[in-house]
Amino acid sequence: MRKVGILTSGGDCQGLNSAIRGVAKALYHTLGDSVEIWGIADGFRGLIEGEYKRMRPEDFSGILTLGGTILGTSRQPFKLMRVIDETGVDKVEAMKKTYRKMGLDALVILGGNGTQKTANLLSGEGLNVVSLPKTIDNDVFGTEVTFGYHSAVEIATGVLDCLHTTATSHGRVFIVEIMGNKAGWLTLSAGLAGGADAILIPEIPYDPRRVREMLEERARRGKEFSILAVAEGAISREESELSKKELKARRAADPAPSAAYRLMREINADSKYEMRVTVPGHFQRGGAPCAYDRVLTTRFGAAAAELVCTEQYGRMVALQSEKITSVLLSETAGRARHVPLDAGEVQAARAIGLCLGD
């Protein structure tokens, strides 16, 4: 009998359930009655505290289009994994103990960058681990696409689409803050798809004067409205020259709650535009996965099941050149996939005259 555990960790996103379904259905199809699948509750917390249950084939039916995760999730910061907490719990040893108590032959882990680091840690501790990359930020190193990303692009694009009519009607400037703290993939794609006039991402520090110049040029051409797509991690040129400690101190003293509000203040310092901020926030992570993500997670899940069946552990499933493959966890853990300055999307944005703030 093969025993396989599954957990989802970190922030939720579209496609978690369809990925779980893909893993389970492929395992049942390949191994039949000789496999047991165990669901671990609330990510690594459940593995630490020993909260799990045996799953049945019917548990994976009807979840292809369901948002969120049927297993629950939680954030367990990687930097604290080796830290003994106030109750004296050694989290790494507790996870290893639960793994052994369950009698698992393999553990399938679904998550983003922090999750991949913990997956690699557990692999290094001798656990048989296979992982899948999920995040709407699309910034997991080693794969060209993470699941959840395309669904979030659809939602963020829809927000931009809807704002065009009200921005046009009132002649306003709308600043839309899109998720992406360290990588700008989501903002870049949604901005292109949603017809934004400016796209500001963390990888390209912006100059507020350049944004104002763009607004002024549009006004001269009779364009009374503008749509600015701004990543939550967007940073000005001035801020980019600060140390991490200095930037943290500045942000702590800044009354502006987020990047979009900082930008609005910077633009209005020398102008009198009627401006509004829209922050769709967690809407971008919710709801049913789009068709692309349903297909991708099914492919990812099937590949993860194959890695388990062939005992190829310590690997993360990945998409490269439209083909499903896998990479070593040791090669992806601790590395992020940022938007390169010569990315096709960046080049296209510049070619059609969009303002990137630089």
PABALO-344730 format. One record per residue (C-alpha): x, y, z; residue in one letter. Coordinates in Angstrom, 1 decimal. Example, Ala and Ser with C-alpha at 12.3 -4.5 7.8 and 13.67 -1.06 7.14 Angstrom:
2
<rec c1="12.3" c2="-4.5" c3="7.8" r="A"/>
<rec c1="13.7" c2="-1.1" c3="7.1" r="S"/>
END
This chain:
358
<rec c1="0.0" c2="0.0" c3="0.0" r="M"/>
<rec c1="1.3" c2="3.4" c3="-1.0" r="R"/>
<rec c1="0.5" c2="6.3" c3="1.4" r="K"/>
<rec c1="0.6" c2="9.8" c3="0.0" r="V"/>
<rec c1="0.0" c2="13.0" c3="1.9" r="G"/>
<rec c1="-1.2" c2="16.3" c3="0.3" r="I"/>
<rec c1="-1.1" c2="19.8" c3="1.8" r="L"/>
<rec c1="-1.6" c2="23.3" c3="0.5" r="T"/>
<rec c1="0.5" c2="26.1" c3="2.0" r="S"/>
<rec c1="0.6" c2="29.9" c3="1.9" r="G"/>
<rec c1="-1.9" c2="32.3" c3="0.4" r="G"/>
<rec c1="-4.8" c2="30.6" c3="-1.4" r="D"/>
<rec c1="-5.5" c2="31.1" c3="-5.1" r="C"/>
<rec c1="-7.5" c2="29.7" c3="-7.9" r="Q"/>
<rec c1="-6.5" c2="26.2" c3="-9.0" r="G"/>
<rec c1="-5.5" c2="24.7" c3="-5.7" r="L"/>
<rec c1="-8.5" c2="22.3" c3="-5.7" r="N"/>
<rec c1="-8.1" c2="21.4" c3="-9.4" r="S"/>
<rec c1="-4.4" c2="20.6" c3="-8.7" r="A"/>
<rec c1="-5.4" c2="18.5" c3="-5.7" r="I"/>
<rec c1="-7.9" c2="16.7" c3="-8.0" r="R"/>
<rec c1="-5.3" c2="16.2" c3="-10.7" r="G"/>
<rec c1="-2.9" c2="14.5" c3="-8.3" r="V"/>
<rec c1="-5.5" c2="12.3" c3="-6.7" r="A"/>
<rec c1="-7.2" c2="11.2" c3="-9.9" r="K"/>
<rec c1="-3.9" c2="10.3" c3="-11.5" r="A"/>
<rec c1="-2.7" c2="8.4" c3="-8.4" r="L"/>
<rec c1="-6.0" c2="6.4" c3="-8.2" r="Y"/>
<rec c1="-5.9" c2="5.7" c3="-12.0" r="H"/>
<rec c1="-2.3" c2="4.4" c3="-11.8" r="T"/>
<rec c1="-2.3" c2="2.7" c3="-8.4" r="L"/>
<rec c1="-5.9" c2="1.8" c3="-7.9" r="G"/>
<rec c1="-6.7" c2="0.3" c3="-4.5" r="D"/>
<rec c1="-3.0" c2="0.2" c3="-3.6" r="S"/>
<rec c1="-2.9" c2="3.9" c3="-2.8" r="V"/>
<rec c1="-4.2" c2="5.8" c3="0.2" r="E"/>
<rec c1="-4.3" c2="9.6" c3="0.0" r="I"/>
<rec c1="-4.2" c2="11.6" c3="3.2" r="W"/>
<rec c1="-5.2" c2="15.3" c3="3.4" r="G"/>
<rec c1="-3.2" c2="17.4" c3="5.8" r="I"/>
<rec c1="-5.2" c2="20.4" c3="7.3" r="A"/>
<rec c1="-4.1" c2="24.0" c3="6.9" r="D"/>
<rec c1="-0.7" c2="23.6" c3="5.3" r="G"/>
<rec c1="2.4" c2="23.1" c3="7.4" r="F"/>
<rec c1="0.5" c2="23.9" c3="10.5" r="R"/>
<rec c1="-1.4" c2="20.6" c3="10.1" r="G"/>
<rec c1="1.8" c2="18.7" c3="9.6" r="L"/>
<rec c1="3.3" c2="20.3" c3="12.7" r="I"/>
<rec c1="0.3" c2="19.7" c3="14.9" r="E"/>
<rec c1="-0.7" c2="16.3" c3="13.4" r="G"/>
<rec c1="-4.1" c2="17.3" c3="11.9" r="E"/>
<rec c1="-4.9" c2="15.1" c3="8.9" r="Y"/>
<rec c1="-7.5" c2="12.7" c3="7.6" r="K"/>
<rec c1="-7.8" c2="9.9" c3="5.1" r="R"/>
<rec c1="-9.4" c2="11.1" c3="1.8" r="M"/>
<rec c1="-11.8" c2="9.0" c3="-0.4" r="R"/>
<rec c1="-12.1" c2="9.2" c3="-4.2" r="P"/>
<rec c1="-15.4" c2="11.0" c3="-3.8" r="E"/>
<rec c1="-13.7" c2="13.8" c3="-1.9" r="D"/>
<rec c1="-12.0" c2="14.9" c3="-5.1" r="F"/>
<rec c1="-15.2" c2="15.0" c3="-7.2" r="S"/>
<rec c1="-16.8" c2="18.3" c3="-8.0" r="G"/>
<rec c1="-13.8" c2="20.4" c3="-7.1" r="I"/>
<rec c1="-12.4" c2="21.2" c3="-10.5" r="L"/>
<rec c1="-14.1" c2="24.6" c3="-10.6" r="T"/>
<rec c1="-14.1" c2="25.3" c3="-6.8" r="L"/>
<rec c1="-12.0" c2="28.2" c3="-5.6" r="G"/>
<rec c1="-9.9" c2="28.0" c3="-2.4" r="G"/>
<rec c1="-8.6" c2="24.7" c3="-1.0" r="T"/>
<rec c1="-10.6" c2="21.9" c3="0.5" r="I"/>
<rec c1="-7.6" c2="21.1" c3="2.7" r="L"/>
<rec c1="-7.3" c2="24.6" c3="4.2" r="G"/>
<rec c1="-4.1" c2="26.6" c3="4.2" r="T"/>
<rec c1="-2.0" c2="28.9" c3="6.4" r="S"/>
<rec c1="1.2" c2="30.9" c3="6.3" r="R"/>
<rec c1="4.2" c2="29.5" c3="8.1" r="Q"/>
<rec c1="7.1" c2="31.8" c3="7.4" r="P"/>
<rec c1="10.2" c2="29.9" c3="6.3" r="F"/>
<rec c1="12.5" c2="32.0" c3="8.4" r="K"/>
<rec c1="10.8" c2="30.8" c3="11.5" r="L"/>
<rec c1="10.8" c2="27.1" c3="10.6" r="M"/>
<rec c1="14.0" c2="26.5" c3="12.5" r="R"/>
<rec c1="13.0" c2="28.7" c3="15.4" r="V"/>
<rec c1="11.7" c2="27.0" c3="18.5" r="I"/>
<rec c1="8.4" c2="28.7" c3="19.4" r="D"/>
<rec c1="7.3" c2="29.9" c3="22.8" r="E"/>
<rec c1="5.7" c2="26.5" c3="23.5" r="T"/>
<rec c1="8.9" c2="24.7" c3="22.9" r="G"/>
<rec c1="7.9" c2="23.1" c3="19.7" r="V"/>
<rec c1="10.6" c2="22.2" c3="17.2" r="D"/>
<rec c1="8.6" c2="22.7" c3="14.0" r="K"/>
<rec c1="10.9" c2="20.7" c3="11.7" r="V"/>
<rec c1="11.1" c2="17.8" c3="14.1" r="E"/>
<rec c1="7.3" c2="17.9" c3="14.6" r="A"/>
<rec c1="6.7" c2="17.7" c3="10.8" r="M"/>
<rec c1="9.1" c2="14.8" c3="10.5" r="K"/>
<rec c1="7.4" c2="13.0" c3="13.4" r="K"/>
<rec c1="3.9" c2="13.5" c3="11.8" r="T"/>
<rec c1="5.2" c2="12.2" c3="8.5" r="Y"/>
<rec c1="6.6" c2="9.1" c3="10.2" r="R"/>
<rec c1="3.5" c2="8.6" c3="12.3" r="K"/>
<rec c1="1.3" c2="8.7" c3="9.2" r="M"/>
<rec c1="3.5" c2="6.2" c3="7.6" r="G"/>
<rec c1="3.7" c2="8.3" c3="4.4" r="L"/>
<rec c1="5.7" c2="7.1" c3="1.4" r="D"/>
<rec c1="5.5" c2="10.6" c3="-0.2" r="A"/>
<rec c1="4.3" c2="14.1" c3="0.6" r="L"/>
<rec c1="2.9" c2="16.4" c3="-2.2" r="V"/>
<rec c1="3.1" c2="20.1" c3="-1.4" r="I"/>
<rec c1="1.4" c2="22.9" c3="-3.2" r="L"/>
<rec c1="2.6" c2="26.4" c3="-2.7" r="G"/>
<rec c1="4.6" c2="29.5" c3="-3.7" r="G"/>
<rec c1="8.2" c2="30.6" c3="-3.0" r="N"/>
<rec c1="8.2" c2="30.3" c3="0.8" r="G"/>
<rec c1="6.5" c2="26.9" c3="0.5" r="T"/>
<rec c1="9.1" c2="25.7" c3="-2.0" r="Q"/>
<rec c1="11.8" c2="26.6" c3="0.5" r="K"/>
<rec c1="10.2" c2="24.6" c3="3.3" r="T"/>
<rec c1="9.6" c2="21.7" c3="0.8" r="A"/>
<rec c1="13.3" c2="21.7" c3="0.1" r="N"/>
<rec c1="14.1" c2="21.8" c3="3.8" r="L"/>
<rec c1="11.9" c2="18.7" c3="4.4" r="L"/>
<rec c1="13.4" c2="17.0" c3="1.4" r="S"/>
<rec c1="16.9" c2="17.6" c3="2.9" r="G"/>
<rec c1="15.7" c2="16.1" c3="6.1" r="E"/>
<rec c1="14.9" c2="12.8" c3="4.3" r="G"/>
<rec c1="11.2" c2="13.2" c3="3.5" r="L"/>
<rec c1="10.0" c2="12.1" c3="0.1" r="N"/>
<rec c1="8.7" c2="15.4" c3="-1.3" r="V"/>
<rec c1="7.1" c2="16.4" c3="-4.6" r="V"/>
<rec c1="5.9" c2="20.0" c3="-5.0" r="S"/>
<rec c1="3.7" c2="22.0" c3="-7.4" r="L"/>
<rec c1="4.1" c2="25.8" c3="-8.0" r="P"/>
<rec c1="1.2" c2="28.1" c3="-7.2" r="K"/>
<rec c1="0.9" c2="31.8" c3="-6.9" r="T"/>
<rec c1="-0.9" c2="34.6" c3="-8.7" r="I"/>
<rec c1="2.4" c2="36.5" c3="-8.7" r="D"/>
<rec c1="4.0" c2="34.0" c3="-11.2" r="N"/>
<rec c1="7.4" c2="34.4" c3="-9.5" r="D"/>
<rec c1="8.4" c2="30.9" c3="-8.6" r="V"/>
<rec c1="11.8" c2="30.2" c3="-10.1" r="F"/>
<rec c1="12.1" c2="27.2" c3="-12.5" r="G"/>
<rec c1="8.7" c2="27.4" c3="-14.1" r="T"/>
<rec c1="7.5" c2="29.7" c3="-16.8" r="E"/>
<rec c1="4.0" c2="29.7" c3="-15.3" r="V"/>
<rec c1="2.5" c2="29.1" c3="-11.9" r="T"/>
<rec c1="-1.1" c2="28.1" c3="-11.5" r="F"/>
<rec c1="-3.4" c2="30.8" c3="-10.2" r="G"/>
<rec c1="-1.6" c2="33.4" c3="-12.3" r="Y"/>
<rec c1="-3.8" c2="33.4" c3="-15.4" r="H"/>
<rec c1="-7.0" c2="33.4" c3="-13.3" r="S"/>
<rec c1="-5.8" c2="36.5" c3="-11.4" r="A"/>
<rec c1="-4.9" c2="38.2" c3="-14.7" r="V"/>
<rec c1="-8.5" c2="37.7" c3="-15.9" r="E"/>
<rec c1="-9.9" c2="39.3" c3="-12.7" r="I"/>
<rec c1="-7.4" c2="42.2" c3="-12.6" r="A"/>
<rec c1="-8.1" c2="42.8" c3="-16.3" r="T"/>
<rec c1="-11.8" c2="42.8" c3="-15.7" r="G"/>
<rec c1="-11.3" c2="45.5" c3="-13.0" r="V"/>
<rec c1="-9.4" c2="47.7" c3="-15.5" r="L"/>
<rec c1="-12.0" c2="47.1" c3="-18.2" r="D"/>
<rec c1="-14.8" c2="48.2" c3="-15.9" r="C"/>
<rec c1="-13.0" c2="51.3" c3="-14.7" r="L"/>
<rec c1="-12.5" c2="52.6" c3="-18.3" r="H"/>
<rec c1="-16.2" c2="53.6" c3="-18.6" r="T"/>
<rec c1="-16.4" c2="55.5" c3="-15.3" r="T"/>
<rec c1="-13.0" c2="57.1" c3="-15.9" r="A"/>
<rec c1="-14.1" c2="58.2" c3="-19.3" r="T"/>
<rec c1="-17.5" c2="59.5" c3="-18.0" r="S"/>
<rec c1="-16.0" c2="61.7" c3="-15.3" r="H"/>
<rec c1="-12.6" c2="62.5" c3="-16.8" r="G"/>
<rec c1="-10.7" c2="61.0" c3="-13.9" r="R"/>
<rec c1="-7.4" c2="59.4" c3="-13.3" r="V"/>
<rec c1="-7.8" c2="55.9" c3="-11.8" r="F"/>
<rec c1="-4.9" c2="54.2" c3="-10.0" r="I"/>
<rec c1="-5.5" c2="50.5" c3="-9.8" r="V"/>
<rec c1="-3.3" c2="48.7" c3="-7.3" r="E"/>
<rec c1="-2.7" c2="45.1" c3="-8.4" r="I"/>
<rec c1="-1.1" c2="42.3" c3="-6.3" r="M"/>
<rec c1="2.6" c2="41.6" c3="-6.7" r="G"/>
<rec c1="4.9" c2="42.7" c3="-3.9" r="N"/>
<rec c1="8.2" c2="41.6" c3="-5.4" r="K"/>
<rec c1="7.4" c2="40.7" c3="-9.0" r="A"/>
<rec c1="5.3" c2="42.6" c3="-11.6" r="G"/>
<rec c1="4.1" c2="39.8" c3="-13.8" r="W"/>
<rec c1="0.5" c2="40.2" c3="-12.8" r="L"/>
<rec c1="0.4" c2="44.0" c3="-13.1" r="T"/>
<rec c1="2.2" c2="43.9" c3="-16.4" r="L"/>
<rec c1="-0.1" c2="41.3" c3="-18.1" r="S"/>
<rec c1="-3.3" c2="42.8" c3="-16.7" r="A"/>
<rec c1="-2.1" c2="46.3" c3="-17.6" r="G"/>
<rec c1="-1.5" c2="45.2" c3="-21.2" r="L"/>
<rec c1="-4.8" c2="43.3" c3="-21.5" r="A"/>
<rec c1="-6.8" c2="46.0" c3="-19.8" r="G"/>
<rec c1="-5.5" c2="48.9" c3="-21.8" r="G"/>
<rec c1="-3.7" c2="50.8" c3="-19.0" r="A"/>
<rec c1="-1.9" c2="54.0" c3="-19.9" r="D"/>
<rec c1="0.8" c2="53.4" c3="-17.4" r="A"/>
<rec c1="2.2" c2="50.2" c3="-15.8" r="I"/>
<rec c1="4.4" c2="50.5" c3="-12.7" r="L"/>
<rec c1="6.1" c2="47.3" c3="-11.5" r="I"/>
<rec c1="8.8" c2="46.6" c3="-8.8" r="P"/>
<rec c1="11.5" c2="45.8" c3="-11.3" r="E"/>
<rec c1="11.4" c2="49.3" c3="-12.9" r="I"/>
<rec c1="11.6" c2="52.1" c3="-10.3" r="P"/>
<rec c1="9.4" c2="55.0" c3="-11.4" r="Y"/>
<rec c1="9.9" c2="58.7" c3="-11.5" r="D"/>
<rec c1="6.6" c2="60.5" c3="-10.6" r="P"/>
<rec c1="7.6" c2="63.3" c3="-13.0" r="R"/>
<rec c1="7.5" c2="60.8" c3="-15.9" r="R"/>
<rec c1="4.0" c2="59.8" c3="-14.9" r="V"/>
<rec c1="2.8" c2="63.4" c3="-14.7" r="R"/>
<rec c1="4.3" c2="64.1" c3="-18.1" r="E"/>
<rec c1="2.3" c2="61.2" c3="-19.5" r="M"/>
<rec c1="-0.9" c2="62.6" c3="-18.0" r="L"/>
<rec c1="-0.1" c2="66.0" c3="-19.4" r="E"/>
<rec c1="0.5" c2="64.6" c3="-22.8" r="E"/>
<rec c1="-2.7" c2="62.7" c3="-22.8" r="R"/>
<rec c1="-4.5" c2="65.9" c3="-21.7" r="A"/>
<rec c1="-3.0" c2="67.8" c3="-24.6" r="R"/>
<rec c1="-4.3" c2="65.2" c3="-26.9" r="R"/>
<rec c1="-7.8" c2="65.6" c3="-25.5" r="G"/>
<rec c1="-7.7" c2="62.5" c3="-23.2" r="K"/>
<rec c1="-9.3" c2="63.7" c3="-20.0" r="E"/>
<rec c1="-9.0" c2="60.3" c3="-18.3" r="F"/>
<rec c1="-6.1" c2="57.8" c3="-17.6" r="S"/>
<rec c1="-5.8" c2="54.3" c3="-16.1" r="I"/>
<rec c1="-2.6" c2="53.6" c3="-14.1" r="L"/>
<rec c1="-1.9" c2="49.9" c3="-13.2" r="A"/>
<rec c1="0.4" c2="49.9" c3="-10.2" r="V"/>
<rec c1="1.9" c2="46.8" c3="-8.5" r="A"/>
<rec c1="1.6" c2="46.8" c3="-4.7" r="E"/>
<rec c1="5.4" c2="46.5" c3="-4.6" r="G"/>
<rec c1="6.0" c2="49.4" c3="-7.0" r="A"/>
<rec c1="8.8" c2="51.7" c3="-5.8" r="I"/>
<rec c1="10.0" c2="55.1" c3="-6.8" r="S"/>
<rec c1="13.6" c2="55.9" c3="-8.0" r="R"/>
<rec c1="14.2" c2="57.8" c3="-4.8" r="E"/>
<rec c1="13.1" c2="54.9" c3="-2.6" r="E"/>
<rec c1="15.1" c2="52.4" c3="-4.7" r="S"/>
<rec c1="18.3" c2="54.2" c3="-3.5" r="E"/>
<rec c1="17.5" c2="53.6" c3="0.2" r="L"/>
<rec c1="18.7" c2="50.6" c3="2.2" r="S"/>
<rec c1="16.1" c2="48.1" c3="3.3" r="K"/>
<rec c1="16.3" c2="49.5" c3="6.8" r="K"/>
<rec c1="15.8" c2="53.1" c3="5.6" r="E"/>
<rec c1="12.9" c2="52.1" c3="3.3" r="L"/>
<rec c1="11.2" c2="50.2" c3="6.1" r="K"/>
<rec c1="11.5" c2="53.2" c3="8.4" r="A"/>
<rec c1="10.1" c2="55.5" c3="5.8" r="R"/>
<rec c1="7.2" c2="53.3" c3="5.1" r="R"/>
<rec c1="6.4" c2="53.0" c3="8.8" r="A"/>
<rec c1="6.2" c2="56.8" c3="9.1" r="A"/>
<rec c1="4.2" c2="57.2" c3="5.9" r="D"/>
<rec c1="0.5" c2="57.8" c3="6.4" r="P"/>
<rec c1="-0.2" c2="56.5" c3="2.9" r="A"/>
<rec c1="-1.6" c2="52.9" c3="3.3" r="P"/>
<rec c1="-0.1" c2="51.5" c3="0.1" r="S"/>
<rec c1="1.7" c2="52.1" c3="-3.3" r="A"/>
<rec c1="-1.3" c2="53.5" c3="-5.1" r="A"/>
<rec c1="-2.0" c2="56.1" c3="-2.5" r="Y"/>
<rec c1="1.7" c2="57.1" c3="-2.4" r="R"/>
<rec c1="1.7" c2="57.5" c3="-6.1" r="L"/>
<rec c1="-1.5" c2="59.6" c3="-6.0" r="M"/>
<rec c1="0.2" c2="62.0" c3="-3.5" r="R"/>
<rec c1="3.3" c2="62.2" c3="-5.6" r="E"/>
<rec c1="1.4" c2="63.0" c3="-8.7" r="I"/>
<rec c1="-0.8" c2="65.6" c3="-7.1" r="N"/>
<rec c1="2.1" c2="67.4" c3="-5.5" r="A"/>
<rec c1="2.4" c2="69.4" c3="-8.7" r="D"/>
<rec c1="-0.9" c2="68.9" c3="-10.4" r="S"/>
<rec c1="-4.7" c2="69.0" c3="-9.8" r="K"/>
<rec c1="-6.0" c2="65.9" c3="-11.4" r="Y"/>
<rec c1="-9.2" c2="64.4" c3="-10.1" r="E"/>
<rec c1="-7.9" c2="61.0" c3="-9.0" r="M"/>
<rec c1="-9.3" c2="57.8" c3="-7.5" r="R"/>
<rec c1="-7.6" c2="54.7" c3="-6.1" r="V"/>
<rec c1="-9.1" c2="51.2" c3="-6.6" r="T"/>
<rec c1="-7.6" c2="48.3" c3="-4.7" r="V"/>
<rec c1="-9.2" c2="45.0" c3="-5.8" r="P"/>
<rec c1="-7.1" c2="43.1" c3="-3.3" r="G"/>
<rec c1="-8.1" c2="39.5" c3="-2.5" r="H"/>
<rec c1="-10.7" c2="39.5" c3="-5.3" r="F"/>
<rec c1="-7.7" c2="38.7" c3="-7.4" r="Q"/>
<rec c1="-7.1" c2="35.4" c3="-5.5" r="R"/>
<rec c1="-10.7" c2="34.3" c3="-5.3" r="G"/>
<rec c1="-13.3" c2="32.5" c3="-7.3" r="G"/>
<rec c1="-13.1" c2="29.7" c3="-9.8" r="A"/>
<rec c1="-10.0" c2="29.0" c3="-11.8" r="P"/>
<rec c1="-10.0" c2="30.0" c3="-15.5" r="C"/>
<rec c1="-9.9" c2="27.4" c3="-18.2" r="A"/>
<rec c1="-6.1" c2="27.8" c3="-18.6" r="Y"/>
<rec c1="-5.5" c2="27.1" c3="-14.9" r="D"/>
<rec c1="-7.9" c2="24.1" c3="-15.0" r="R"/>
<rec c1="-5.8" c2="22.5" c3="-17.8" r="V"/>
<rec c1="-2.5" c2="23.5" c3="-16.2" r="L"/>
<rec c1="-3.3" c2="22.1" c3="-12.8" r="T"/>
<rec c1="-4.5" c2="18.9" c3="-14.3" r="T"/>
<rec c1="-1.3" c2="18.5" c3="-16.2" r="R"/>
<rec c1="0.7" c2="19.5" c3="-13.1" r="F"/>
<rec c1="-1.2" c2="17.1" c3="-10.9" r="G"/>
<rec c1="-0.7" c2="14.2" c3="-13.3" r="A"/>
<rec c1="3.0" c2="14.9" c3="-13.5" r="A"/>
<rec c1="3.3" c2="15.1" c3="-9.7" r="A"/>
<rec c1="1.5" c2="11.7" c3="-9.4" r="A"/>
<rec c1="4.0" c2="10.3" c3="-11.9" r="E"/>
<rec c1="7.0" c2="11.5" c3="-9.9" r="L"/>
<rec c1="5.5" c2="9.8" c3="-6.8" r="V"/>
<rec c1="4.9" c2="6.6" c3="-8.7" r="C"/>
<rec c1="8.4" c2="6.5" c3="-10.1" r="T"/>
<rec c1="9.9" c2="7.7" c3="-6.8" r="E"/>
<rec c1="11.5" c2="10.8" c3="-8.2" r="Q"/>
<rec c1="11.5" c2="12.9" c3="-5.0" r="Y"/>
<rec c1="13.0" c2="16.3" c3="-4.1" r="G"/>
<rec c1="11.5" c2="17.8" c3="-7.3" r="R"/>
<rec c1="9.0" c2="20.5" c3="-8.3" r="M"/>
<rec c1="6.7" c2="20.1" c3="-11.3" r="V"/>
<rec c1="7.3" c2="22.9" c3="-13.8" r="A"/>
<rec c1="6.2" c2="24.2" c3="-17.2" r="L"/>
<rec c1="9.1" c2="25.0" c3="-19.6" r="Q"/>
<rec c1="8.7" c2="25.8" c3="-23.3" r="S"/>
<rec c1="5.0" c2="24.6" c3="-23.0" r="E"/>
<rec c1="6.2" c2="21.2" c3="-21.8" r="K"/>
<rec c1="5.6" c2="19.7" c3="-18.4" r="I"/>
<rec c1="8.9" c2="18.8" c3="-16.7" r="T"/>
<rec c1="10.3" c2="18.9" c3="-13.1" r="S"/>
<rec c1="13.3" c2="20.7" c3="-11.5" r="V"/>
<rec c1="15.2" c2="20.0" c3="-8.3" r="L"/>
<rec c1="13.8" c2="21.7" c3="-5.2" r="L"/>
<rec c1="17.4" c2="22.6" c3="-4.3" r="S"/>
<rec c1="17.6" c2="24.6" c3="-7.6" r="E"/>
<rec c1="14.4" c2="26.6" c3="-7.2" r="T"/>
<rec c1="14.1" c2="27.1" c3="-3.4" r="A"/>
<rec c1="15.1" c2="30.6" c3="-2.3" r="G"/>
<rec c1="15.1" c2="32.0" c3="-5.8" r="R"/>
<rec c1="12.4" c2="34.3" c3="-7.3" r="A"/>
<rec c1="11.5" c2="34.8" c3="-11.0" r="R"/>
<rec c1="11.4" c2="38.6" c3="-11.6" r="H"/>
<rec c1="10.3" c2="40.4" c3="-14.7" r="V"/>
<rec c1="13.5" c2="40.9" c3="-16.8" r="P"/>
<rec c1="13.9" c2="44.3" c3="-18.4" r="L"/>
<rec c1="14.0" c2="42.7" c3="-21.8" r="D"/>
<rec c1="10.8" c2="40.6" c3="-21.3" r="A"/>
<rec c1="8.6" c2="40.5" c3="-24.3" r="G"/>
<rec c1="5.8" c2="42.1" c3="-22.4" r="E"/>
<rec c1="8.0" c2="45.0" c3="-21.4" r="V"/>
<rec c1="9.1" c2="45.5" c3="-25.0" r="Q"/>
<rec c1="5.6" c2="45.4" c3="-26.2" r="A"/>
<rec c1="4.5" c2="48.0" c3="-23.6" r="A"/>
<rec c1="7.3" c2="50.3" c3="-24.7" r="R"/>
<rec c1="6.5" c2="49.7" c3="-28.4" r="A"/>
<rec c1="3.0" c2="50.9" c3="-28.1" r="I"/>
<rec c1="4.0" c2="54.0" c3="-26.0" r="G"/>
<rec c1="2.9" c2="52.9" c3="-22.5" r="L"/>
<rec c1="4.5" c2="54.7" c3="-19.6" r="C"/>
<rec c1="6.5" c2="52.4" c3="-17.4" r="L"/>
<rec c1="7.6" c2="55.3" c3="-15.1" r="G"/>
<rec c1="11.3" c2="55.3" c3="-16.1" r="D"/>
END
